[in-house]
Amino acid sequence: MRIDPYNSKQLFENWIALIDSKKEIDGLNEGNSTLMVSLIKDMKIGRNVSNASKKGERSFTRLNHLRQKLGFVIKKLEIRFLICIFLDLNKDFIQD
């Protein structure tokens, strides 16, 4: 049995339940919100991990950290570069 002193598992499960009910993250548009949630859900089961890292699911502490960091970066990019949906970006925009 693992000890969870910071209640990371409960915090993550509450966030997932909230997202599943609202279908959107506050402060992000719908496209970027779905992209971020699908990335984090994939990392929870161990899909979107680097080839160099250990295979398998990520810890709840790591998932909470990722969702906070990704949310912050995506919000800042939306404001600074007026990016609507990250899936619509092309190579020319990124390299400029």
C-alpha positions in Angstrom: 0.0 0.0 0.0 1.4 3.4 -1.0 1.2 6.4 1.3 -0.2 9.5 -0.3 0.5 12.3 2.2 -0.5 15.1 -0.2 -3.7 13.5 -1.4 -2.6 13.6 -5.0 -4.8 10.7 -6.0 -7.9 12.3 -4.6 -7.1 15.7 -6.1 -6.6 14.2 -9.5 -9.7 12.1 -9.4 -11.8 15.1 -8.3 -10.3 17.1 -11.2 -11.1 14.4 -13.7 -14.7 14.1 -12.4 -15.1 17.9 -12.7 -13.8 17.9 -16.2 -16.0 14.9 -17.2 -19.0 16.8 -16.0 -18.1 20.3 -17.5 -16.4 18.9 -20.6 -14.1 22.0 -20.6 -11.3 23.5 -18.6 -11.9 27.1 -17.3 -9.8 29.6 -19.1 -9.1 27.5 -22.2 -11.1 27.2 -25.4 -12.9 23.9 -26.2 -10.3 22.6 -28.7 -7.3 23.1 -26.5 -9.2 21.9 -23.4 -10.0 18.6 -25.1 -6.4 18.2 -26.3 -5.0 18.8 -22.9 -7.5 16.4 -21.2 -6.8 13.6 -23.7 -3.1 14.0 -23.3 -3.3 13.8 -19.5 -5.7 10.8 -19.6 -3.3 9.1 -22.0 -0.4 9.7 -19.7 -2.4 8.3 -16.8 -2.5 4.9 -18.6 1.0 5.3 -20.0 0.4 6.0 -23.6 2.1 9.4 -24.3 5.4 8.8 -22.7 8.9 9.3 -24.1 10.8 6.3 -25.5 13.6 7.1 -23.1 11.4 7.0 -20.0 10.1 4.0 -18.1 7.0 2.5 -19.5 3.7 2.5 -17.6 1.4 4.9 -16.0 2.5 8.1 -14.4 2.1 8.9 -10.7 -0.7 11.1 -9.5 1.8 13.7 -8.3 3.3 13.8 -11.8 -0.2 14.0 -13.5 -1.2 16.9 -11.2 2.0 18.7 -11.9 1.5 18.2 -15.7 -2.0 19.5 -15.7 -1.1 22.6 -13.8 2.0 23.3 -16.0 0.2 22.6 -19.3 -2.8 24.7 -18.3 -0.5 27.7 -17.5 1.5 27.4 -20.7 -1.6 27.0 -23.0 -3.3 29.9 -21.4 -0.2 32.1 -21.8 0.2 31.0 -25.5 -3.5 31.7 -26.2 -3.1 35.3 -24.8 0.3 36.1 -26.2 0.1 34.7 -29.7 -3.7 34.6 -30.1 -3.6 30.9 -30.9 -7.1 29.5 -31.1 -6.5 25.8 -31.4 -3.1 24.1 -31.3 -4.1 21.4 -33.8 -4.4 24.1 -36.5 -0.8 25.2 -36.1 1.6 24.6 -39.0 5.4 24.4 -39.3 5.8 27.9 -40.6 4.1 29.5 -37.6 6.2 27.6 -35.2 9.5 28.3 -36.9 8.9 32.1 -37.3 
